[in-house]
Structures are given as C-alpha cells and as structure tokens.
Amino acid sequence: MKLYYSSGACSLAPHIVAAEAGLPLELDRVNLTTKTTESGCDFLSVNPKGYVPALLLDTGELLTEGPVVIEFLADQAPASGLLPPYGSLDRRRVQEWLAFVASELHKGFGPLWRPVSEDVRKAALAQLHRRFSFLDATLEDRSYLMGEGFTVADAYAFAILNWCRFHKIDLSPYVHLSAYLTRIEHRPKVRKAMQDEGLLKPA
Ligand SMILES: N[C@@H](CCC(=O)N[C@@H](CS)C(=O)NCC(=O)O)C(=O)O
C-alpha cells in the first residue's frame, strides 16, 4: 500500500495507524501547492480531489477520506486493538469520535489556515477552545478517548491537535488534554511516523 501524505497534515493519522498496526506502507509526499508528488507524478491524476490522505491499495484502487482510510488500515490488523469489532457499540463510539474530530476539530482549524478577517479568526479560535474544554473534561478520567486503549480516534485527534503548535495555541491550561498529547507523542510508533515526516528529529 502507498500513502500519499503531506508532512504534518491530517495524513499523519493514517501514517500513525499503519505504524501502530505494523502494516508496511510506502510513502509518497505530496506538494499540496503544486499538486505533484515526490516520486514525480501529477497528484491530481492520482486523486482528483487534490487532497491528502489518499491510500493506494495493492489492488490498484484508491481510498480517500481520512476517517475511512484509518478504519480500513486498522481493520487489516484486528489484533492491534486499534478498532473494536465491526457491529459493536464500541465501534460506533470510535466512529462517533472520528466524526467529532473530522467536523469539530479538523474543519474547525480551517479558517486558521486561510487568510481571513480577524473576526473570523477569533470566532474559529473561540469555537476550538470550546472543543478543547470538552476534550479536557473527557480526558480527566482516562488515558485515551475510548478509555485505556489507544485507538484510531486518538491517532486522528493527535494529528489535528498537533496543529496547535503551528498556530501557537497554548494548550497548557488544558492539563488533561496536554498530558494526553504528550502521552501519544511518546508512543514509539508515533515518534517514528513523526520522524519519517520530518516533524521530529531522528533519535
Ligand atoms: N475530507 C478530507 C479532507 C482532507 C484535508 O483537509 N486534507 C488537507 C490536508 S490536512 C489537504 O490536503 N488540503 C489541500 C487541498 O485541499 O488542496 C478528509 O477527511 O480526508
């Protein structure tokens, strides 16, 4: 399988999931401005949507949309515990988290990446802070979103919340959320994925 990714983008989530699941993954870095890849291909001819992540399967088919891609990857390694069994309520709970991360966090950061008015930026930040407060309260009694086990929802949340560094958003008042992010960053497979993307210096 080949993952089309951009360093530090939401595609870090499937990268982490593949690493945690022990799945071999070829990487091809996408320049999102020129829509070309490191291997020299026209990314729009690979994925007409023009965005990452995109996963090229061994069958030659392409799978897109981050939450679907990470569920697909985790389902290749059921023993990894990254996803509860299909059909269970816990599976729905993970999907509930994935939908929350996608719509409330991932897209919540959208205005911060674009040139927008100060009012729009402030409103986006205020909304994000409400979501951070909710996460902080949730994480008071558990290590990860689903409890004590790391799941795909944590990989996705981590990839997105990592953007707080780029935007200089101080998460230190959210003590449980900050501890959660540190906990995830210390996972060896997460560090390896971040190093592969140039986000952390190699050990
Ligand atoms: N709906 C897509 C959104 C993916 C997305 O927002 N990707 C960003 C990086 S985090 C991107 O590639 N943006 C470049 C573009 O849209 O041209 C998903 O969930 O996978």
The ligand as an SDF file (V2000), in Angstrom:
LIG
                    3D

 20 19  0  0  0  0  0  0  0  0999 V2000
  -12.3290   15.3990    3.6440 N   0  0  0  0  0  0  0  0  0  0  0  0
  -10.9070   15.1310    3.5870 C   0  0  0  0  0  0  0  0  0  0  0  0
  -10.1680   16.4140    3.9050 C   0  0  0  0  0  0  0  0  0  0  0  0
   -8.6740   16.1990    3.8490 C   0  0  0  0  0  0  0  0  0  0  0  0
   -7.9200   17.5010    4.0140 C   0  0  0  0  0  0  0  0  0  0  0  0
   -8.4550   18.5060    4.5130 O   0  0  0  0  0  0  0  0  0  0  0  0
   -6.6410   17.4730    3.6080 N   0  0  0  0  0  0  0  0  0  0  0  0
   -5.8020   18.6490    3.6080 C   0  0  0  0  0  0  0  0  0  0  0  0
   -4.5730   18.4460    4.4780 C   0  0  0  0  0  0  0  0  0  0  0  0
   -4.9890   18.2370    6.1860 S   0  0  0  0  0  0  0  0  0  0  0  0
   -5.3240   18.9050    2.1830 C   0  0  0  0  0  0  0  0  0  0  0  0
   -4.7710   18.0230    1.5690 O   0  0  0  0  0  0  0  0  0  0  0  0
   -5.5680   20.1280    1.6790 N   0  0  0  0  0  0  0  0  0  0  0  0
   -5.1290   20.5040    0.3730 C   0  0  0  0  0  0  0  0  0  0  0  0
   -6.2600   20.8640   -0.5440 C   0  0  0  0  0  0  0  0  0  0  0  0
   -7.4350   20.7260   -0.1440 O   0  0  0  0  0  0  0  0  0  0  0  0
   -5.9710   21.2940   -1.6410 O   0  0  0  0  0  0  0  0  0  0  0  0
  -10.5200   14.0230    4.5640 C   0  0  0  0  0  0  0  0  0  0  0  0
  -11.1190   13.9380    5.6470 O   0  0  0  0  0  0  0  0  0  0  0  0
   -9.6370   13.2140    4.2400 O   0  0  0  0  0  0  0  0  0  0  0  0
  1  2  1  0
  2  3  1  0
  2 18  1  0
  3  4  1  0
  4  5  1  0
  5  6  2  0
  5  7  1  0
  7  8  1  0
  8  9  1  0
  8 11  1  0
  9 10  1  0
 11 12  2  0
 11 13  1  0
 13 14  1  0
 14 15  1  0
 15 16  2  0
 15 17  1  0
 18 19  2  0
 18 20  1  0
M  END
$$$$
